[in-house]
Amino acid sequence: MISSDFKQQAVSYLQELIRINTSNPPGNEKLAIDFIASILDEEKIDYTIVGKDPNRPNLVAKIPGDGSLKPLLLTSHVDVVLANPDEWKYPPFSGEIHEDCIWGRGAIDMKQMTIMELICFVFIHQQKIPLKRDLILACVSDEEAGCEYGSQYLVENHPELIQAEYALNEVGGFSLYQNEQTFYPIGVAEKGVCWLKINLKGQAGHGSIPHDDQAIVKLSKIISELDQKFLSYSLAHSMKGFIDGLASSFKFPQSKILKSLKNSSLANFLFQNILPKNKQTKSFYALLHNTATVTKINAGKKINVIPSKAELEIDGRIIPGHTVNSFLKDLKGILGENIDLEIIKAWDPVEVTENSDLYNQICTSLKKYDPKAITIPYLIPGFTDAAWYSKLGIKTYGFAPVKLPPDIVFSDLFHGPNERIPVEGFLFGIDVFYDVIYEFCRG
Ligand SMILES: [Zn+2]
């Protein structure tokens, strides 16, 4: 077990790290990386700092094992999304403790995990715990803006530093309460990304004489098609486990309705006609379909001129079971074969199995510290650094354990105002996280 003075130290480290403003853009992650490096310096632990931009570095450190098993990577990003102080109850970069929580941007996404990983890493080093696997610590930049300076850079330029069999990463391991049961979703899959641009052309003209070849009208048709039509359904392995797990907490008929979502035609019928159009339905929809959302448009400069050009950008997300290519086909099925889709950025979805020693250890450790814990697999609708690590064959699980009280909902904290982590829940997380690493790596 990790000692309580280490856990207390973790609370003040987290407060300090939150106070370092690493809002991305621009990131300024160097300040956070320097802070982590100073802690490793005190402990006389070697590390390597590499990066594409000196202000946006990545830190990697390693505790060698005996080599009988392949390495485990503990990874986190140190950048955060922007915060508008006007929307917050306490200042977003204060790191203050109020109402039994540590408040601030990054408290959940994901400076708490940076510190959780760091403190376990330092403890194992200090205690000279013999390991069968190398334990690698990676603190990276730029996840929130697409990973270019962070995990993408590491994977493309320094794979030897982070090559591992497994990785532990963000989004997963948080408590989720449903009908008096306590679930802990574990991230085993992520949707892929397909960010696209469409350029539309038409005839220019005077605004006083509308004609039939207008770029803006073509643009509006695309928006309405995407708003009204469904892209392909696919049941990811992780979603099957998630639905079965959750359904077990419901009684008939809710359990039956939930299980019906595993069937594509039933699911689409329910989404179209029966289910309420609320946030929960929308998130189930996104976890079962390819999606394409128009997020940017650019057209026209003068009120009395019909522009000859209009462009729009689409945030496409690819469900496991599809690839970038099949996603493009899917989209053309709605927008027509002749549409010209310009790819800005794209990668396939990733999914790892729940049948692994690491996943089993996660279940065992959660149960040890929360006997009520029911572990279920989880598909992350967004992307994380796992998308890049998967290119090296690293099997990454979303597991940043935290126990939240029932009135604090994980998804509201993520990128939202008033991001905070309960101190008790954070300390619980450190215990569980340490137990997983110790049991999985010890010699
Ligand atoms: Zn994150």
Residues whose N, C-alpha, C, O or C-beta is under 5 A from the ligand:
A	BS01	ZN	D109 M110 E170
